[in-house]
């Protein structure tokens, strides 16, 4: 049995976000993609973070900047607080979440409403609105 998944689902990583990160499975819902992206930040899976963006936006992603960010922050916990659509039969979805983060010994709460869409049958993270 593997370690607990960083997405705080209470499932083992190898039966939660691990298969998404390794490419052996694809998220079936917007929430699964959102959770797997949180875990990717926690585990510095930069290639996964880039590959789960729309193709047109992947070129704008800064691999080095993403890697530095992942190394600078500890992803402590995740709480899903709302969902609209984003199910197995949907083409779009919205997930609102609270991510508990720690940087330089200080905790912060990242609150975001993220938009997702299917691109060539797979969920991608389109964008997010962060609550200040």
Residue pairs with C-beta under 8 A, 6 or more apart in sequence:
1 12
1 14
2 12
2 13
2 14
2 15
2 18
3 12
3 13
4 10
4 11
4 12
4 13
5 11
5 12
5 13
5 16
5 17
5 18
5 35
5 39
6 13
6 17
6 38
6 39
6 42
6 43
6 75
6 78
7 16
7 17
7 35
7 36
7 38
7 39
7 42
7 78
8 77
8 78
8 79
9 16
9 17
9 35
12 18
13 39
16 35
16 39
17 35
17 36
17 39
17 40
19 25
20 26
20 27
20 32
20 33
20 36
20 48
21 36
21 39
21 40
21 43
21 45
21 48
26 122
26 123
27 33
27 36
27 122
27 123
28 88
28 123
29 86
29 87
29 88
29 93
29 123
30 83
30 85
30 86
30 87
30 90
30 92
30 93
30 94
30 95
30 114
30 116
30 123
31 80
31 83
31 86
31 93
31 95
32 123
33 52
33 116
33 123
33 124
33 125
34 80
34 95
34 97
34 114
34 116
34 125
35 78
35 80
36 48
36 52
37 48
37 49
37 52
37 125
38 75
38 78
38 97
38 99
39 45
39 75
40 46
40 48
40 49
40 52
41 49
41 69
41 70
41 73
41 75
42 70
42 74
42 75
43 70
44 67
44 70
44 71
46 63
46 66
46 67
46 70
49 61
49 66
50 58
50 61
50 63
50 66
51 58
52 123
52 124
52 125
53 61
53 124
53 125
54 117
54 119
54 124
54 126
55 119
72 103
72 104
73 101
73 102
73 103
74 101
74 102
74 103
75 99
75 100
75 101
76 100
76 101
76 102
76 107
77 99
77 100
78 97
78 98
78 99
78 100
79 97
79 98
79 100
80 95
80 96
80 97
81 96
81 97
81 98
82 94
82 95
82 96
82 113
83 93
83 94
83 95
83 96
84 93
84 94
85 92
85 93
85 94
86 92
86 93
86 94
86 95
86 116
86 123
87 93
90 118
91 117
91 118
92 115
92 116
92 117
92 118
93 115
93 116
93 117
93 123
94 113
94 114
94 115
94 116
95 113
95 114
95 116
96 111
96 112
96 113
96 114
97 111
97 112
97 114
98 109
98 110
98 111
99 109
99 110
99 111
99 112
100 107
100 108
100 109
100 110
101 107
101 108
101 109
101 110
102 108
110 130
111 130
111 131
112 128
112 129
112 130
112 131
113 128
113 129
113 131
114 125
114 126
114 127
114 128
115 125
115 126
115 127
115 128
116 123
116 124
116 125
116 126
117 123
117 124
117 126
118 124
